[in-house]
Amino acid sequence: LEQRGKAKRGEKTILDSLYTAYESCEEAVIKDLPLSEVFRLTYEGAKKGVEDTKTMQSVHGKAAVYREKTIGRQDPGATAGMYIFKGIYDYWLR
């Protein structure tokens, strides 16, 4: 995603939710937590990544035209990334 989209973490993209999800997942695995807890913490990490995008300014895509106006709004791509992990966690709970 980084190479193809020429984006980086902190540029208000899906990467902001994916990276925080990955870091949360890695930390949970290192702590040897049960898989249900790993999935929960991964989802929570992604959710935090979405929240973090509210303080960022859009750099890519159509939203970049509105630069300053995007501050205070969560990124739709990051939100989509979060829903991926929410789906995995919800499926695991079934």
N, C-alpha and C positions, 0 to 999 in steps of 0.2 A: 504494500500500500504506500509506503513512504517513497519508494523509487518511482512507481508508476504515477502517483499523484503529486510527486515533488512536494510533499508536505512533511512537517515535523511536529512532534509533540509540542503543544503550547500554541499552535496556530489555529485553534478552535475547529478541530476536525474529529472524525471518528477515532483517530489515533489517541485522543485524550482519554476516551473511555476504555479503549483496548489496553493501553499501557497500564493504567491503574488497576484494571481487572487482572492483568498478568502479574503485576507485582503482589497483589493481594493473594492470588492463587499460589504463587511461589512461596510466599510467607507461610500460608496455611499448610502447604505440603512439607515444608521444612520442619514445621511444628508437629508433623505427623498426625494431623487432625483427621477425623472421619470424613469420608467423601462428601456426605451431606453438608458438613460444615465448610469444606473446601468450596463447594458450589455456592453456598450462601455468601461466603466472604468474597468470592470472585464477583458475584452479582453486586454486592455492596461496594466493592472497589470500582466497578464500572459506573455505578450510580454516583459515586463521589466524583469520578472523572467528568460526568455530565454536569454536576453542580459547579465544578471548577471552570467549565467553559463560560459560565455566566459573567466571569470577570475578564474574559478575553475579548479581543477584537478580531473579527473575521478577516482572513487573509486570502482565502481561496473561494472560488465559485461566485455565484451571483451575489451572495451576501457580502462579498468583499467590496462591492460598490457602495454599500452603506456603512462601511467601516465603524465609525464611532457609535452609530445607531444600533449596532449589534451587541454592544456591551450591555449586560443585564439580561440577555436572553440566552437560553441554552441552545447549543448547537444541535440541529436535527440529525446530523451524521453521528455525533456522539450518542445521541438518544437511541438511534438505531442499533449502535454497538451494544448499548446497555440492554436493549430488548433481546439480543441474541443470548446473553448470559442469563437474563431473567427466564427465557424459555427453557434453557438447559436446567436451571434450578427448579422451575415449576414442574418440568417433566420428571425430574428425579424424585420429587415429593409425592408423585402419584402412586 
